[in-house]
């Protein structure tokens, strides 16, 4: 066994152990939270609170992973923050999940690719396997960028197609005697049925 193969096996072990540890922390029941859920089980917001708890758990688990890949030059002044805003992702959880996904995909995709190559029995040389794993890691690392760009394009298309209707409705509201602020508020409320993105921007 060569040194490269030994190092790769150690990397696989560390990734799998870290994933198992994170899964154990993520799915371990908290007795205090379980008791509070039992007390408020009959409240109408219980389903919403449970969904929020899942999001909080995912964000808290992804936080340490996201710190491995911080944005360059600070988050407030970065161009990536503007891309998140263009995609409609203005919450604090979005960048944490984004950077955590980049790290996990860059580490997990080569491991899965290596396992597939080993189980398939393909006779590949060490250098070929290394190049393949590096290529898979690079593609997986930039996959969240592609997803973010696609979400931004779909949102911009939605706003572009819905804007003429909003402009017509705004004209009608102003001609009916509403002020500009009240007309914009009314258009934003009415456009929620057709375009949530445009309604949020208004």
N, C-alpha and C positions, 0 to 999 in steps of 0.2 A: 504494500500500500504506500503510495507516494505521499509526500507532505501536503500537496494540494488537496488530495482526497481526504486526508485526515482533518485538515482545517475545514473543509466543506461539511464533513460529518459533525464536527463540533458546532458549526454554525446551525446546522439542521436541528441538533439537540437543543441549542439555546433558544431557537425560534419556537420549537414545539413546547419546550418547558415554559417559556414566557407566555405563550398562548394559553396553555392549560392553567397557569396561575391567574391570568387575567379572567379567564372564564370562571374559575372558582370564586374569585372576588366578585364578579359580576352577578352570578346566580346564587350567591349565598344569601339566605334570608336574614333580614334584619328584624329581630323580635319587636323592637319599639315601633318600627314602621308597620309591621304586620298588625300590631295591636291598634294603631291609629286607623289603619284601613278597615279593621273590623268595626270600630266605633263610627266611622263615617261611611259605611258601606251603603246605607240607605239614602245618602245625599245625592241630588241630581248631577253633581259635578264629579262623581266618583270615577266615571269612565274617562273623563278628561284628565283628572288628576293621575290616573294610572298611566295614561299615555305620556303625560309629562314626566312621570317618574321613570319610565323607560328611556325617554330622551335624556334625562339627567344622568341616568346610569351609563348610557353609551358615551355621553360627553365626558363624564368623570373618568371612565375607563380609558378614553382616547386621549385625555389631556397629557399624560406623561409621554405617550408615543408622539403626539404632535410637537412636543418640545424638541424632539430630535431633528426636526426640519423647520426651523423658524424662518419667517420671511426676511429677506435682505433689506436693510435700511429702515427697519421699523414698520409696524403694521399701519399706523395712521397715515403715513406718507407714501405707502406703496401703491403701485398701479394695480396690484391684485385686489386690493380693497375696492377700487372702483369697478373692477370686473365683477366682484361679488354683488355690489350694489346694482350694476346693470342686469345681473341675473335675478335680482329680487331677493337675494339672500342677505338680509341685514341683521340677522340675529348673531349673538355672540357664539353660538354653537357651530355655525357653519364653517368658519376657518379652522376650528379645532378638528372637526370631522374631516375636513379637506386634507390638512397636513397629516393627520393620522392615517388616512386612507393611502396617501402617497407612500408613507413609510411601510405600512403593512403590505401593500401590493409589491413594493420593491423588494421586500424580504420574502414574502410568501410565494409569489409567482415563480421565482427560480427554484424554490424547494419543491413545489408541485411539478414543475417541468422536469426536475431531476428524478423525482420518483416515477413519473411517467416513462422517462427514458430508461430507467433501470428495470421497471416492470415489463416494458415492451421487449426487452432483450436486444435492442438495437446495438450493433457493434460500432460504437463511435469512439474515436480517439479522445484522449484527455483534452487536447487543445480545442477540438471541435466542440466538446461538451462545454468547455469554459466559454467559448465564443457564443454558443447558443444560450447559455444561462445569463451572460452579460446582456445579450440582446433582449431576452425576455424581461430582465430586470429594468432595462431602460424603457421598454414599451409600457410596462406596468406602472413605472414611476410617473410617466406623462399621461396615463389614461385619465386621471381626474381632471387634467387640463382640458382634454377633449370633451369630457362630459360637461364641464363648466362652460366651455365655448358653445356647445350645442344648446344648453339650457338658455344661455344668453340670446342666441339666435332665435329660438322659439319665442322667447318673451318679446323681443324686439319686433318680430313678425306679427305677433298678436296685437301689440300696441299700434303698429303701423296700419293694420287692417281695421282696427276698431276706432281709430282716431277720427275719421270723417263723420261717423255716427255721433260721436261725442261732441264734435264741433257743431253739427246741426242741432243737437239737443241744447247746447249752450246758447246758440243763437235764438232758439225758441224761448228759452228761459229769460234771456235778457230782453227780448222784445215783449215778453209778458209783464215786464216791470221789475224783475228781480235785479238786485245789485250783482256785481261781478263775483264777489265772494260767495254770496248765497247761491248764485247760479252754478258756480264750480262745485260747491258742496252738493247741490241737487244732482248734478251730472255724475259726480263720483258715486253717489248712492245708487242712481239708476243703472250705471254701467257695471255694477257688480254682477248683474245677471249675465252679461255678455262677455266682459273682459275684466277679470279680477286684477290683472297686471295694470291696466290703464286706470282702474279705479284707485288702486294703491298710489300710483304716481300722481293722480289729481289730488 
